[in-house]
Amino acid sequence: MDGVIATASIYPPADLIKEIVINNEGKRFVAEDVYHGRLAYFIERQPDSTAYLIVDSDIFAYPEQGTHKLIDGWETVREMEAGLGVPQGSLVATLEEYNRDAAAGEDQQFHKRPEWLKPLNKGPFAAFNL
């Protein structure tokens, strides 16, 4: 018993898998449909071990497991960038790329399965601290 198994479950509800996870640089770093232990592993390796679950108003819900805290809600992605303190333009660019891929049905960056892809473009937006 000399180790720990970390977990970062963002579901249920399962629709939260359709949202994205970013680091404090405003960038995705993993496919959100990975096993929750693997998600925790990747979060631990991000700058300051920081990650946020980004949701839009279409699929806003509180994760039912874990202690993920709602940070706040914002009308626009630019306001969310400022509120989270991520570099200006980074989250806007991340969402533009993700939304383009989601609309086309193929996550070219991390290969999230098509059934979990949904453009995140319906404000207001919110973030949970993972």
KAWO-V456712 format. One record per backbone hydrogen bond with DSSP energy under -1.0 kcal/mol. CO is the residue of the C=O (numbers start at 1). NH is the residue of the N-H. If there is no record, write none. Layout:
# KAWO-V456712
CO/NH
CO/NH
This chain:
# KAWO-V456712
12/64
13/16
14/17
15/18
16/19
20/54
22/52
23/26
27/23
31/34
35/39
36/8
36/40
37/41
38/42
39/43
40/44
43/46
46/49
47/50
51/130
52/22
53/128
54/20
55/126
69/129
72/127
74/125
76/80
77/81
78/82
79/83
80/84
81/85
81/86
87/90
89/93
90/94
91/95
92/96
93/97
94/98
95/99
96/100
97/101
98/102
99/103
100/104
101/106
106/108
107/111
113/116
114/117
122/57
125/74
126/55
127/71
128/53
